[in-house]
Amino acid sequence: MPREQIRLPPRRIHAPFEDAAVAVLGGAAVRGDDDERLRHAYGRSLRDLIRLRACLFERVPDLILYPSSHDQVATLVELAVEHDVCLIPFGGGTNIAGCVEAKGRDDRVVVTLDLAQMNRLLAVDRESCTARFEAGVFGPDLETALAQHGLTLGHQPDSFQFSTLGGWLATRSAGTLSNAYGKIEDMVLSLRVVTPSGTIETRTVPACASGPDINRLLVGSEGVFGVITEAVVRVHPLPQFEDYRLMLFRSFPDGLAALRACQEAGCLPSLARLSDPRETELVFACRHVTPGWKRWLQAPLKAYLRRRGYAAPCAAVIAFEGPARTAATLHREAMRILRRFGAVDLGTGPGNRWRHSRYDLPYLRDYLLDYNLMCDSMETATVWSNLLPLVECVREATRAAATETTGQAGYIGCHLSHFYPTGACVYFLFGAAARPGSSPESAIEQYAAIKARGTAAILAAGGTLTHHHSVGFEHLPWMTVEHSPAALNALRAVKAELDPTNLMNPGSLLPPAEVPLANGCLAKVPVEVLPTGTL
Ligand SMILES: Cc1cc2nc3c(=O)[nH]c(=O)nc-3n(C[C@H](O)[C@H](O)[C@H](O)COP(=O)(O)OP(=O)(O)OC[C@H]3O[C@@H](n4cnc5c(N)ncnc54)[C@H](O)[C@@H]3O)c2cc1C
């Protein structure tokens, strides 16, 4: 739809707050125009994409502020308390859980605090391998700044280009190389966080025992406790050894057993992404066309592999990065183990092609909407012994839900990534065509019904609600299943202490005490109907 035809709900104006914000930031950093409101209206979930395409807006932020320092954020939060306006911290807006939208149940003015101006590298301690950044720094800028010191953070989520350090911390993000570098919560040494009750600063120390870990309490808080303004993170020398390759296993259980063996032997790849047969088909369907004479080798190679039992193979991207000698040694040892489990090495060519196009593939989801195809992901983590049963159960539940909802079984595939001594993350990709002639609202309902059944199956099968996509608004109804009542009450008590008037990103992360909240779509699958028994 042409921009001039897009209509947003009227803006609520709080003149005294706006005047005060202009006095702090200057007029250029205080924006109430519709272009800015539109840009900050939603994140990037499928529900968001459908609503953006159909111009469905119930409530969008009234004002966007661009602070450029910790002190400015602190003053703005004080002003928000004084004038009773809500604040939504905003990094890149790439969340896929409804984390940044103005939720619409509150009459107060909603102000988005976009941290894009707070993007500086403030200090590097080369000796200790730490770096202090402002929280609004985007992935590529962060890595460019570190590279000048010969360093890397090593955090590369698929949304790397468009997401920020603050967003990663607030959502407990995981990058593709998490086996080597850890999840974002493993990388943080200290934080500076402005809350309505004051600023929390933690100490830059490698470890401590002074009670529960405050960093861990704040990481993953999705902007509901306060605004992360700065973080000190652990960094690493740039890798001297890099090896990305594609391998094929005869079956998913074979691949899983091989990676578990690597884990036990202490040579887990820095990155391992093991696809099931359905996802492998997709990986190959999306591959670059093989150039020149090599194309003619493909058919005989396929026939040979079929004869050797690789009729429905499972692809695995396997990568090693790190210091030259250590990484090379681990790589050699891992290759030996992977081959023992029947892995066929397709070499570094396809591995490097995957590496260089990996940030593009997730955006196919947007393009497929042109063809009425709703594609999205669900992710979880569970222990090694439960990985295969969980995968089976979620596949079944999602297929059944797609058939009931849209009349077709649709697509469901998955991969394992982000490995731990005790288990791994399972990432499901699912897709279905909305019933012909569906309105955007109905398409959202169909999609949400499928995702809700998949989510219910994940929880019933013993997985976590989310390994790295966070809770936001979309996963909120399931928080009462994920956590014990006493644990949720403890989080609510922290919220009440740090943000007594519920200004910070209200409606995200924490379901109210009485009834689990549910947005229009997820309400249709209440928690009581969680699949039990076989699921
Ligand atoms: C194509 C695609 C691929 C993705 N791949 C991955 C992936 O591989 N791994 C992964 O973990 N995630 C992935 N995501 C999800 C998303 O990118 C992450 O959740 C990311 O961490 C969000 O960062 P952001 O800067 O965009 O935050 P935003 O979306 O702007 O905000 C997310 C939440 O964090 C809060 N927040 C943001 N900044 C701050 C701050 N400074 N202080 C306090 N709260 C703050 C917001 O209020 C909101 O609740 C993907 C998303 C897309 C669209």
Ligand as a Chemical Component Dictionary entry (heavy atoms), coordinates in Angstrom:
data_LIG
# 
_chem_comp.id                   LIG 
_chem_comp.type                 NON-POLYMER 
_chem_comp.pdbx_formal_charge   0 
_chem_comp.three_letter_code    LIG 
# 
loop_
_chem_comp_atom.comp_id 
_chem_comp_atom.atom_id 
_chem_comp_atom.alt_atom_id 
_chem_comp_atom.type_symbol 
_chem_comp_atom.charge 
_chem_comp_atom.model_Cartn_x 
_chem_comp_atom.model_Cartn_y 
_chem_comp_atom.model_Cartn_z 
_chem_comp_atom.pdbx_ordinal 
LIG C1  C1  C 0 15.194 -12.731 10.590 1  
LIG C2  C2  C 0 15.369 -12.839 12.072 2  
LIG C3  C3  C 0 16.317 -13.725 12.572 3  
LIG C4  C4  C 0 16.501 -13.832 13.943 4  
LIG N1  N1  N 0 17.478 -14.666 14.410 5  
LIG C5  C5  C 0 17.732 -14.724 15.733 6  
LIG C6  C6  C 0 18.791 -15.539 16.232 7  
LIG O1  O1  O 0 19.518 -16.198 15.469 8  
LIG N2  N2  N 0 18.999 -15.564 17.569 9  
LIG C7  C7  C 0 18.250 -14.827 18.424 10 
LIG O2  O2  O 0 18.501 -14.860 19.616 11 
LIG N3  N3  N 0 17.234 -14.066 17.986 12 
LIG C8  C8  C 0 16.963 -13.977 16.671 13 
LIG N4  N4  N 0 15.950 -13.172 16.216 14 
LIG C9  C9  C 0 15.139 -12.419 17.186 15 
LIG C10 C10 C 0 15.693 -11.002 17.498 16 
LIG O3  O3  O 0 16.578 -10.575 16.516 17 
LIG C11 C11 C 0 16.350 -10.986 18.855 18 
LIG O4  O4  O 0 15.347 -11.136 19.838 19 
LIG C12 C12 C 0 17.182 -9.733  19.158 20 
LIG O5  O5  O 0 17.896 -9.962  20.333 21 
LIG C13 C13 C 0 16.369 -8.478  19.288 22 
LIG O6  O6  O 0 17.256 -7.380  19.289 23 
LIG P1  P1  P 0 16.754 -5.926  18.886 24 
LIG O7  O7  O 0 17.886 -4.994  19.067 25 
LIG O8  O8  O 0 16.135 -5.940  17.554 26 
LIG O9  O9  O 0 15.664 -5.660  20.026 27 
LIG P2  P2  P 0 14.186 -5.110  19.893 28 
LIG O10 O10 O 0 13.387 -5.967  19.008 29 
LIG O11 O11 O 0 14.221 -3.670  19.596 30 
LIG O12 O12 O 0 13.691 -5.295  21.402 31 
LIG C14 C14 C 0 13.505 -6.570  21.934 32 
LIG C15 C15 C 0 13.132 -6.453  23.416 33 
LIG O13 O13 O 0 14.237 -5.945  24.121 34 
LIG C16 C16 C 0 13.909 -4.716  24.767 35 
LIG N5  N5  N 0 15.085 -3.861  24.645 36 
LIG C17 C17 C 0 15.744 -3.513  23.502 37 
LIG N6  N6  N 0 16.794 -2.747  23.810 38 
LIG C18 C18 C 0 16.784 -2.605  25.160 39 
LIG C19 C19 C 0 17.604 -1.911  26.082 40 
LIG N7  N7  N 0 18.673 -1.225  25.705 41 
LIG N8  N8  N 0 17.277 -1.972  27.400 42 
LIG C20 C20 C 0 16.222 -2.672  27.819 43 
LIG N9  N9  N 0 15.415 -3.351  26.988 44 
LIG C21 C21 C 0 15.705 -3.314  25.688 45 
LIG C22 C22 C 0 12.699 -4.200  24.051 46 
LIG O14 O14 O 0 11.900 -3.390  24.890 47 
LIG C23 C23 C 0 11.997 -5.493  23.693 48 
LIG O15 O15 O 0 11.280 -5.967  24.794 49 
LIG C24 C24 C 0 15.715 -13.056 14.844 50 
LIG C25 C25 C 0 14.766 -12.172 14.325 51 
LIG C26 C26 C 0 14.592 -12.062 12.963 52 
LIG C27 C27 C 0 13.578 -11.082 12.433 53 
# 
loop_
_chem_comp_bond.comp_id 
_chem_comp_bond.atom_id_1 
_chem_comp_bond.atom_id_2 
_chem_comp_bond.value_order 
_chem_comp_bond.pdbx_ordinal 
LIG C1  C2  SING 1  
LIG C2  C3  SING 2  
LIG C2  C26 DOUB 3  
LIG C3  C4  DOUB 4  
LIG C4  N1  SING 5  
LIG C4  C24 SING 6  
LIG N1  C5  DOUB 7  
LIG C5  C6  SING 8  
LIG C5  C8  SING 9  
LIG C6  O1  DOUB 10 
LIG C6  N2  SING 11 
LIG N2  C7  SING 12 
LIG C7  O2  DOUB 13 
LIG C7  N3  SING 14 
LIG N3  C8  DOUB 15 
LIG C8  N4  SING 16 
LIG N4  C9  SING 17 
LIG N4  C24 SING 18 
LIG C9  C10 SING 19 
LIG C10 O3  SING 20 
LIG C10 C11 SING 21 
LIG C11 O4  SING 22 
LIG C11 C12 SING 23 
LIG C12 O5  SING 24 
LIG C12 C13 SING 25 
LIG C13 O6  SING 26 
LIG O6  P1  SING 27 
LIG P1  O7  DOUB 28 
LIG P1  O8  SING 29 
LIG P1  O9  SING 30 
LIG O9  P2  SING 31 
LIG P2  O10 DOUB 32 
LIG P2  O11 SING 33 
LIG P2  O12 SING 34 
LIG O12 C14 SING 35 
LIG C14 C15 SING 36 
LIG C15 O13 SING 37 
LIG C15 C23 SING 38 
LIG O13 C16 SING 39 
LIG C16 N5  SING 40 
LIG C16 C22 SING 41 
LIG N5  C17 SING 42 
LIG N5  C21 SING 43 
LIG C17 N6  DOUB 44 
LIG N6  C18 SING 45 
LIG C18 C19 SING 46 
LIG C18 C21 DOUB 47 
LIG C19 N7  SING 48 
LIG C19 N8  DOUB 49 
LIG N8  C20 SING 50 
LIG C20 N9  DOUB 51 
LIG N9  C21 SING 52 
LIG C22 O14 SING 53 
LIG C22 C23 SING 54 
LIG C23 O15 SING 55 
LIG C24 C25 DOUB 56 
LIG C25 C26 SING 57 
LIG C26 C27 SING 58 
# 
